[in-house]
Amino acid sequence: MAQNASAKESIKEMKRLKNEPLLLIVILAIIAFICLFVVYPVIKVIFFPSLADYARLFKNARWFHALQNSLFMTLISTLSCTALAFLFAYVNNRLDVPCKGLFRFAALLPIVSPPFIVALSYILLFGVQGIITKQLLGIHIDIYGRTGLWIVQTITFFPYAYSVINGVMQAISTNLEYAAYNMGATRWQVFRNVFWPLCRPGVAGGALVAAISVLTDFGNPMMIGGDMALLPTEAYMQISGWYDMNTASVLAVALLIPALVLFLVKNFWVGKRSYVTVTGKETSLEPYPIPKFVKWLLFGITMFFTCFILLVYGTLVYGAFTKAWGYDWSLTLKNIQYVFLKGNQIRNSIVYGLIASLGASLLSMILAYIVQKKQVGVNKLLDFFAILPGAIPGMFLGIGYVMAFNSQPLELTGTAAIMILALMFWNIPTCYNSATAGLQQIGSSVEDAALNLGANSFRSFKDVIIPLLKAPFLSSFVLSFLRSVTCLSVVIFLYSPATTVGTISVMVLVQSGQWGEAAAFTTILIAIAFTVLRITQSILKKQGIELKL
């Protein structure tokens, strides 16, 4: 009975669209675009192989081993990412120690740089010609493989878990802890029974974000995974080496399934649970002091990892100005000059990122407005479509675009359009979440007043909602741009010589042993990302808004 009533209500709501034909056209257009550029490529990849091809996944020892390796690396890297993220968040929020700004800066660096850059610096530090291994210690060690990849992925992806855990930890009132202390609880009891349970949703959410990132990581395994088989690298080799689309599709689907499970858990379990601890206005006390030994021990561990991160990126900058890494350490500008000679690739990164981010931000804002402010009978469907790309690994989406748009009537392979569209739809969930958060802060009475004065949905959206969403729009645009400029997995199968972007160039240079040029390319990309980020933070700060990554 309840389902019938819900269906009747949805039909009734959809009939109201007859009075707003423009809104109906917009909804149909959005559904059509998402079906074409998200759902259709996914279906193409899933149904491209035969059942016999799928059966080979478990019969071929290397592919089955790749699946096991991917799951194992996801497990151990997620645990270390989450532990390090919790440490950084705890030190920043609960300890009275210096250098908190430095810790936050260290946690920001991996986010605004290409995700495989830590692997490049790790090679420069500990590789055959590494500063530490060869120049300082005079030893030769094999940094490639499971251990090296685990270290690199931990440093690369812990900031993503940190951003979630830190947000939850900031919202936890210290008053509850003081109440427990006043009742005679020990520090360990307060941490175990009060503080940790309140942190648990953030820890779970951060762990899931890190797990998805690690599972779908492509650049780091390519650079430092050695001969260890993983699903993303195996799929890449099947296409680039053998052009075996059947096998590549099977491996991509094997990657999609755990990624989809993790995504659904993150969104529909952690995302829907309420952990409100205090309601109403209150004043939170200063964090309860902990023993000095524990405080400075945690500070020292955090400082160690911060110094390691700064060493990683400092090495990268230094490498950009050396003549021949490991052989001639004299300074030169030739690597930077090389980047400017390849200026079209940097230009492609910027242009594609700007267009894709603008499209993703606009489409997401419209989607969020319809879902949050309009009852049109398909709100749940639109909400699902908006978050769906977040469940699709970047490599999977890239393979899907190759299959879906490689022939008429929509032949886009090798064009700038396919790069922009892939980046745009890949970024929609990020922009949609930001727009939704902004809309939830706008009371319904604001728009109701405009509607009561005779404005239609388009007029109220243009004159009322858009001005109030400037900050969320700008935030989502910048986050989308940073992701686009530093992205590799989405575009690795889509580029042509004319549409090569900076991240592709870095990967090619690393594979050919041109460390200096690769470091210079990366330094320029990071500089661009930081410039855009700082400009945006300055604009939002004037409006009293903090841009959170």
Salt bridges, closest charged atoms under 4 A:
GLU9 OE2 - ARG16 NH2 3.96
ASP53 OD1 - ARG56 NH1 3.35
GLU177 OE2 - ARG94 NH2 2.86
GLU234 OE2 - ARG62 NH2 2.90
GLU447 OE2 - LYS374 NZ 3.78
ASP463 OD2 - ARG459 NE 2.55
ASP463 OD1 - LYS462 NZ 2.85
